[in-house]
Amino acid sequence: FAKAYASPSIRKFARELGADLGRVIGTGAKGRISQDDVKAYVKRILTAPPAAAPISPLPKVPEVDFAHFGSVEIKPLSRIQKISGARLQASWINLPHVTQHDDADITSLEAARVALKGKASQEGVKLTPLAFIVKACILALQEFPRFNSSLDVSGENLVLKKYFNIGFAADTPNGLMVPVIANADRLNVYEIARALASQSEKARAGKLKVTEMQGGTFTISSLGGIGGTAFTPIINAPEVAILGVSKSSQKPVFQGGTFVPRLILPLSLSYDHRVIDGAEAARFVVFLSKVLGDVKALL
């Protein structure tokens, strides 16, 4: 406004109209601004079509008055559901998810687990399939270090972790929680089983500390006790992968020229495609399936 080429009377006239002389184009000699120039500028502003509303990066879900169609009940989300829901949404939006599915033959593993239940019970441990799966995942993570990493804030560097803290999704009355077994690579199957039971009990009782849900490097979401054949778990960012485990079932497998019954465990590996490509994910799942079939390696 101060640098505009206009007389004091034109400046006063522009102030009265609220016109910015710095934006007015003068048509007089040497670009001098006249009263008609100010009027033309104001007219142009008043007749211009309204600016389009800024486009939100995410389209909003339509708002619906559900009570208009029938009786409803309003039930607030728990604090845990609010926190986990926001984190899952952020992970789903920011990480390009891909899910690789495969089946693992755990016939020998289950036979060994049943045979060891007595010994485990004497030590006060409930030996579940998840304990073996955790052990198998550690071996796979050691073989494929990128799955035990995270992207840094810049998105240009990969942070490869030398420790193995395994998180597992726990279904609690208050919502989903993910306890973390710290340094799980230093534990045997019995110790892992004990940690799983202890952390799960704390989660259900609402006694899990915040520190016991931090520092995870890889997460397992096991729905085998409920059912289902496959699913696409959401990565627990800033981790880069998560393993989904569904319910095992007896299936006929062709071996030695005939079909034999084998216990098959469905696996679903979701991974961050910025860090891991499809071929590497397939190799990881194939290796994991092989390890789950090798009881000696797990024990």
N, C-alpha and C positions, 0 to 999 in steps of 0.2 A: 504494500500500500504506500509506504513512504517513498519508494523509488519510482512510483508511477509518474508519468509526464502529464500533469494536469494542474489547472489553476486552483487557488483556494476555494473558489465558489463551487467548482466541480467536485472537489474533495468533500466539501460540506454536504453537497447533494448526494454523493455516494454513501456517506455515513448515514444520512437519514433513511436511505433505502436498504442499508445493510449490505451494500455491494462491495466486493473485494476488488479494488482498483488494480491490484497486481494481476488479476485475471482478465481485465478488460482490454480489448485491442483498440488502440486509438486510430482513428481514420484521418485526423488532422495533419497539419504540416509536421514533419519529423516524428510522426506517431503520437501527436498530442491528442489527449482524450477529451472528447466533447460531451455535452449533456446527452445528445442523441446516442452516443456510444454506450453510456451508462444505461440508458433506457433499453437499448437493444440487448445488452447483456442480461439485465434483470428479466426482460420478457423471455429470453431464451431459457433461463433457469426455470421460470414458472411454467413454461409450456413443455419442458422436457419430460419424457415418460419416466415413471418412477424406476429407480434402480432395482434390479432383481435382488431378491433376498439371497444372502450367501448360502451356498449349497453345503449342507452338512456332509462330512466324510462318510457317515453311516445313515442310511434312511431309517426314520423312526417307525416303530411298530404302531399300527393304528390304535387309537384309544377307543375302547368300547365300554359302554355302560352295560355290564353283564346283568345287572339287576333288572334291566328292561325286559329280559327274556325269561326270567324266573327267579326263584329264591337263591341267594348266595350267602356265603359266610366269609368274612375277612379274617385271615389268620396271618399275623406278621411272620416274616422269615426270622430264623434264629440268627444270632450274631455270627456264628460260624458260617452259615449259609450265605450271608451277605458278603463276608470276607472272601470265602472260597469262590463264590459266584463271580465276583469282580475279577479275581485273579485268573479264573478259567476263561472268562470272556477276553481279557487282555491277551492271554496266551494264544487263544484261537485266532484273534484278529492279527496279531503281530508275527506269528510263526507260520510259515507255509507247511501245513501238515500233510504227510503222506503215511498211509498205513500198509504194512506188509504182513500178510497172513501166512501161516504155515502150521503143520501138525507135527507133534512130537510123540514118538512111541515110548510110553513110560511104563510098559508092562514089567520090565525088570526092576525099575525104580519102585513101583508100587509093591512088588513082591518083597523087596529088601526093606521097605518102610514097615510093612506089616510084620516082618520077621524081627525088626528092631524095636517094635512098640513096647515089648515087655521090658527090655533093658532101659528104654527111655522112661517108661513109667516108674521104674525103680529109682531113677534119678530125678523124679518129679517133673518130667518134661513130656509135653504132648507133641509127638513128632508128626507134623502135618506136611502135606506135599509142598506147601509154600516154603518151608525151610530148605528143601532140596532145590527149589526154583531159584531162591535167593543165591544159594551157593553156585548154581549153574550160571546165573547172570554175572556173578563176579568173575568167573573164568572167562566168559565171553567178553566182558569189559576189558579185561587184561589183554585179551587177544586183539580187540578192536578199540584202542584208546579214544578215538574220536567220539564214541558214544558216552564217554565219561568226561565230557568237556562242556564248555559254555562259550558263547560269543561275548566279547567285551562290549562295553557301552558304545564304542565307535562302530562296532560291527565289522571291523577290519582285522581283528586278531582273535585267535582261538586260544582259550585258556584250558590247557590239558591238566587235569587234576591227578595227582599221584596218590590220592586216598580214595577209598570206596565206601561212601555213605549211602546205603540203600534205603529209600523211602518206600512205604507200602500204604496203599489207600485203605483206610479203616472206616467201615460203616458204623456210625454211632447214632444214638437217638437225636443228637443235636445237628447232625449233618456229616458231611465228608471231612475227614481229617487225615493227614499224612505224617505219621510218626517216622522218624529216621533212625536206622540202626547204624551208629557211627563205627567206622573201621571194621565193617563186616567181613573184610578179607582176612582178618586175624582170628575169626571165630570158626569153629567147626559146626557141623550140622546141628548138634545138640544145643550148642550155645546160641546159635541163630534161632532155633525153635524156642528157647527160653526167652530170648529178647523179643521175639514176635508176640508171645503170650503176655509178657509184662507190659509192653507198649500198647497192645490192643486193649488190655484191661484198664490202663490209665486213660486211654482215649474215650472208652465207653463211660468211665466214671467222671469224665471232665477234669481229670487231674494232670493232664499232659502239659508240661511246661513248654513255653514258646521255644526255648532253646532245643527242645527235643524234637522240634519240627523244622529245624534249620540245618543248612549245610548239606542237603541231599545232592547226590551226583547222578542218580538214576532211580526211577520209581517203577514199582510193580503194582498193577491194579488187578487183583484176583477176584473173579466173580464165580469161580468154580463151585463154591458151596451153594450158589443160588441157581445157576443154570445158564443157558444160552450157548450158542455155537461160535460166535465171533462178535467183536465190537471194535469201535475206533476210539481208543482212549485219547484224551487231550493231554498234551505234554505239560508237565509241571515246570514252566519256565522259572529260572533261566536254564534249566536242564535242556538237553537236545533230543531226548528220547524217553519213551515210556513203554513198558511191556504190559499188554492186556492178556489175562489168562482166563479162559472159559472152562466150562465143565467137561471133564474127560468122559469118554464113553467107549464101550467095546465096539470095534469095527472089524470087518473081515479084511485082511491084508493078504495079498498074493505072495506067497513065499514057497520056494522049492516045488513049483508046479501045482500048488494047491492053495486054497484060502484058509488062513488060520486066524483065530480071534486075537486081537491085540488091543490094549488099552491106549487110546489116542487122546492126546491133550492139545486142544486148539490154542494157538498163540497169535496175538495181534500186536505188532510192533509199530507204534506211531513215531515218526522222527521228523526233525527240522530239516527241510530240504535245502536250506542255505548251507548247512554244515555236512549233511550226509546225503549221498546220492543213492539211487535205487539199487545199484549193484552191490554197494557196500552193505545196505540194509538186508538184502537177500542173503549175503554171506553171513552176516551176524545171526540171522534167524536159523539158517542151516546149521551153523556151528553150535548154536544154543540147543537145537533139537538133538544133535549128535551127543552133546554132553549130558543131556537129560536121559539119554539111553545108556550112558556109561556110569553105572553106580559106583564103581571103584574110584573114578575121578572125583565124585562128589563126597565120598567118605574118606 
